[in-house]
Amino acid sequence: MTLFVDMDEVLADTYGAHLELYKEEFGVQLNPADCKGKEAWQCVPEEHVKGMMSHAWQVGFFRDLKLIEGSQEVMAELNKKHEVYIASAAMQFPNSLKEKSDWLDDFFPFIPWERRILCGHKYILKGDVLIDDRAYNLESFEGRSIMYTSPHNMNTNGFERADSWNEIADKLL
Ligand SMILES: [Mg+2]
């Protein structure tokens, strides 16, 4: 099978990074459980929205992201069994291209550059499985779409879901 795996909120804890930076900037610890169904910027007072939205444009933001638990181990196993590609809409933040490539070298060196699609729209992808946290990416995919649970998509219905990488392993290994 050909698998496409998103980066932000699937392999990398982008949401957590937003909350961490917010804590550094404003001294307020937001709880992901309180952000259910919201983007990180929707969890803060109006005067802080711009700041929250600017994180992704900061140099180093995508380079310093923490791993989503279990992603490395399960991806390594998936990679032995299937044709695994990374698919990230990195062009939304052009500064992220090099940072994402370097991040993948660190944490997913077993996925070589030939299997890394840093792209724009994902509707161009044709394959068997797409694992992503965004409904707009999953909707247009013609294969099996799996929504990886993130605080922002917890109220989104109508998709097959995975709440953890263990669940991905159960489904695809
Ligand atoms: Mg994502």
Boltz pocket constraint, residues with backbone or C-beta under 6 A from the ligand:
constraints:
  - pocket:
      binder: B
      contacts: [[A, 6], [A, 7], [A, 8], [A, 9], [A, 10], [A, 132], [A, 133], [A, 134]]
      max_distance: 6.0
